[in-house]
Amino acid sequence: MVLRVVSSKELYKGLKISRISWFLVGFLVTFWISYQQFAGSIEPPQALLVLGGAIEREVFAAEFAQQHPHLDIWVSSGTNPEYAEWLFSQAGIS
């Protein structure tokens, strides 16, 4: 018969590893559930709104619209309307 004497420090180390393991499992489960709920609620954009005030915004919007042709483009008052129409027509967007 073998008698093994274990100190309280050794028992605590084993318990500490167990607590960390349970914490990680709980964290991962919580993260996974949160991610699934968040990922299911994201909807693709329906339109592109360009706020007036700088020509660079309209240039960027024209380039962005070329990459995303399914989006409607809304341009608020900013630059000259004729310039905005010309810019988007040059980008191939009607």
Secondary structure, DSSP 8 states (H G I E B T S, - for coil): -------HHHHHHHHHHHHHHHHHHHHHHHHHHHHHHHHHH-----EEEE-SS-HHHHHHHHHHHHH-TTSEEEE-S-S-HHHHHHHHHHTT--
